[in-house]
Amino acid sequence: ALATFGDTIGIAWSGAEDVALVEYAHLTGRPYRVFSLDTGRLNPETYRVFAAVEKHYGIKIEYTFPDAQETMDLVRDRGLFSFYEDGHGECCRVRKVRPLRRQLAGLGAWVTGQRKDQSPGTRQAVPVVQVDPVFEGASGGPGSLIKYNPLSNMTSTEVWNFLRVMGVPTNALHAAGYVSIGCEPCTRPVLPGQHEREGRWWWEDAAAKECGLHSGNVVRSAEEQAAREAAAADLWQSGDVAALSKEQLSAALEDVAGRGEPTLVVLYAPWCPFCQAMEPAYAELARQLAGSGVKVAKFQADVEREFAATKFGLETFPTIVLLPQKTPGFIKYPSERRDVDSLKMWVKALTGGQ
């Protein structure tokens, strides 16, 4: 993996026993990058082992942090410990998933410490190498990121035997009964006979014990998938992105003379991870184009798939189209790059810089 991807691969280290990944990389003699998510709620012992590992290997860990405004809004709106009542999903999304998405957007591959024996509900089928089913890499689009799980077939005992033999620095919490280590409010020691994952989000069902970083592990039945889709929160709920109904979008498509301004539309599904990934960029694009004469809109196409497929050739989510001013038809965005600059450049090229 290191030979193939060079400096475009990163080792994700959580501050726990997956420090074995750093040791393995060090043993290759090749250059390597290590990054970690600092959620702002880690244990003091985790910060200390970060420093110890940096000193031991002579490296600098690339720390990634949550967006300050999003974190402040989350805490002010829902409090510091809302996850005990309504689940850890939103907190992890702000503090872990979105920062990780930003980090991975600059890589071609990443390495994780996932093992099959870690979680009875979600990790039994973790492969050694896979195309990441959730996140996108530097080249953009589904399939643009490779995910390595080299510890997949190892047991916890085997990992710890390796760490002890090699004299690798480890988190002091392990000696206090913590096996799986995450954020301080969501991690506790496990008792003899308990599975290691029982120390994480202990108030939730085992099948839900993924923070979102490895949500592609969760395999759902058709009924569960349908329920998940129905429960997904809508995207782009601010006023900068206009919500179009089927009737409004159909009228805009058919009534060319009535198009008073170019309209950019994302055809999306709230539960789609790639739609969720572009939520911040599209919202920022709408903010930047406000008052420019270009309307930025959304259409929830998963509830009107036949219409979207017939009228706009929808095959996958998200699909982005531009309805030019007083010009028949639409133009489909041709790239998988959905960052603000790429989208804005495309829109300006088609609208004459409006």
N, C-alpha and C positions, 0 to 999 in steps of 0.2 A: 504493500500500500504506500509506504513512504517513497519507495523507488518510483512508483508509477505517478504519484501526484505531487511529489516534491513539496514546495511551500504552499500548495493549495489544499493541503489536508491538515486538519486540526484534531487534536486529541481532546475530547471532552472529559474533564475530571471534576468530580463532585466533591472531593475532599474526603472520600471514604476509601474502601479497599480497592477501588478501581485505580488507585495509584499504581497498581501492577502494570497498567498500560504505559505509564511513563517509564517504568523500569525496563519493560520490553523494548520500547523505542530507544532508550538510552543504550541498550545492549547492541543495537544494530550498528551503532557508530555513525548513523546518518543524522543530518539536521532534522529537527522536529519542532512542531508548535503545540503548545498546550493552552487551552482556554478553559475558563470556569465562569459560571453564572453567579454573581454576587447579588442575591435577592434583597439584601438589606436586612434579612432576618435569620442569618446563619448563627450557629453557636460560636462562642469565642474560641473553642477548641478547633473549630474548622479553620478559622482565620490563622490560628497558630500553625496548623499543619501546612497551610498554603506557604507560609514563610519558610518553614522547615524544608519543604520540598524544593522551593526555589534555591535555597542555599545548598542543599545536598547535590542537586544536579547542575547548579550554575545556570539556571534558566530564569526567564521572566514570564510568568503566567499572564495571558491576555484576559484580563477581567472584563466581563460584560455586565452592564447594569440596566435595570428597568428604566423606562422613560420617567423622568421626575414628575411631569404634569399628570401622566396617567396614574402613577402611584398615589399622588396627592389626591386626585379625584376619587380614586378607589377608597382610600382611607376616610376621606371626608364624607363620602356618600354611604359607605357600608360599615365603617368602623374597622378596628384592628383585628377583630377575631370573628368576623361574620362567617367564615368558612366552617366553624363548628356547627352552625345552624343550617346553612344552605349549600354546603359543599365547597371543595377547594378549587373548583374549576376556574372561576373568574380571577381569583388571586394568583393562581399559577399562570394563567394566561398573561396577566400584566407583568408579573415579576420574573417569569421563566420563559414562557413560550415565545413571546414577542422579542425579547432580547436575544434568544437563541436564533430566531428566524433572521434577525439582522446579522448576527455573526456568521451564520451558514451561507448567507447570500453572497459572501465573498470567497467561498470555498468550492472546491470540486468534490470533496469527500470529507467525511468525519469518522472518528473512531469512538465507540462507546464501550462502557464496561458492563453491558447487559449480559445476564446469564439466564439460562433456561430455568434454573432452580430458584430464581429470585422471587417470582410471583406466581402463585397458583392460578390466578385468574387471567393473566395477560401475556406471560412470557414463555410459555411452554414450547413455542415453535420459532423462537428467535433464531434466524440463520446467521452464519458466520459473516456473510457478505450479502448485501441486497441493494436494490435501487430504493432510495428513501421514498416511502409512500406518502409522506406528509410535507416535507420541506423541499425547497428549491435551492439550487446552487448558483454559482456565479454566471453560468450561461443562460439561466432562466428557464422556466417551464417544467412541467412534470418530467421526471426521469433525468433531471440535470444534476442530481446529487447522489453519490454513492455512500452507503453507510456500512462501516465495518464493525462487527461485534466479535472480536477475536477470543473473548472469554466465554462465548456462548455455551460451549460444551464442557466447561470446567465447573466443578462444584465449589462451594464456599471453602470447604476444607482444603482443596487443592490450591486455591488462590492464596489462602493464609499460609500454607506451608511454603509457598514460593516467596511470599513477602518476608517471612521470618528468616529463611535461608539467605536471602539477598540483603537483609538488614535495611529494608526500606522504611523511611519515616511513615508513621501511620497516625490516624486521628486518635487522640486520647480517649474519646468517647467510646471507642470499641471496648476498651478495658472496663468500662462502666456498664456494659450490657447493651450498648447501642450496636445494632448490626447494620441495618439500613439507615443511612443518615441523610436528612434533608434539612429543611428549615426548622428552627428551634420550636415553634409552636406546634408543628406537625410531626415531630419525631419524639419517640420515647424508648426506653430500654424494653427488651423483650424478656420474658421469663423462660426458664428451662422448658423445652418441649414446644414452645411457640415458634411459628415460622417467622423468619426475619422480617417479612413484609408486614407483620402484625404490629410492628412498631411505627408504621407510617399511616396517617389518616385512619386511626383505629376506629373511628366512629362511622366509617363507610364500608360498603361491601367490597370484598376482595377484587371483584371484576372491575371496580372503579378506581383501583389504586395505581393510576398512571397520572402524572402531572400534566401531560400534554406533550412532553418532549418525545415520548415514544408511543403516542396515541395510535400509531399505525399497527401496534401489536393487538389492539382490541378487535377481536373478530365477533361480529354480531349476526344474529339470525335476521331473517327478513322482517320479523315483527319488531325486533329491537331497533333495527335500522330505521324503520318507519317511525317509531316512537322518537328516536333521536332527531330525525329530520323535523318532526312536528314541534319538538321542544327547542330547537335552535333559535337563539335570539337573532332578530333581524340585524342587518348591517347598514351602515351609513344612515343613522337615525337623526343626524344633525340637519339643519335646514339648508346647508350648502349643496347637498345632493338631492335633487328633486325626484320624488317617487312617481313613476308613471303607471297608470292602470293599463290593462289590455286595450281598452277603448281609446285612451289617449295616445298610446304608442301606434296603434293601428291608424288612427286619424293622421298622426304626424307622418307616417309612411305613405299614406294614400293622397293626402291633401298637400301636394307639393307647393302650390301657390300660398298656402297658409303658413308655411314655415318662415316665421319671422326672424329666426336666428339658427345657426348651426346647432345641432343637439348631439352631444356625446352620451351614449347609453351603454351601461354595463348590464349584460344579461347574466344573472347570478342565481346562486342558491345559498341561503344563509348557512347551511350545514357543510358546504364545500370548503375544505381546508385551503384551497388555492384562492378562493374568493375571500376567505378570512385573512389570508396573507396579504392581499392587496388592499385591504380596508384602509390602513393608514395613508398609503400613497394616493389612493383615489380621493380620499377626503381632503388631503392637502392640495391635490390638483384642483378640486372644486373651489377651495378657498382662494388659490392663486388666480383662477380664471373668473372669479366673481367680478362682474362689471365689465368683462372683456367683450361681451356680445356672444359668448359661447355658453350654451346651457349644458350643465353637467347633470346627468340623470341616471336612474337605476330602474331596472325592471326585474322583478322576481320571476325568473323563467321556469323554475322547477315546478311551479303550480300551473304553468301554461306551456308545457313542453312542446306539444303539437303545434301550437301557434308560433312559438319561437323557432321551431325547426322549419316550419313551412315558410314563414316570412323572412327569417334571417339566417337560415342554414345552420341553426344551433346544433352542435355535436357535443361540445364539452363546456363545462363551466370553468372559469368565466369566459364569456365572449364579449368583446367590446366593438361597438359599431359607431360610426358617425353618420348622421343624417345631414347632408350639406344644406345650406340655405337655398331654397327655391331651385333645387336640382333633384331630379328623380332618383329613387333608389337609396342605397346606403353603401358605405365603405367599411369593410371589416378590418379591424386592427390586425396587421399581419405578424406581429412579433409576440413572443412569450415574455418579453421584458415589460414589466408593469410598474416600473418605478416612475416617479413624478417627471423627471427630465425627459425620459423616452416618450411618455404619453404626451407631454406638453409639446415636444418638438414635432410629433406626428400631427397633432391637432393644428398647430400653427402652420405647418406646411400645407395642409388641406384647406385652411380657412384664410390663407393670405395674411397670417399674423394677427388675426383679430384677438 
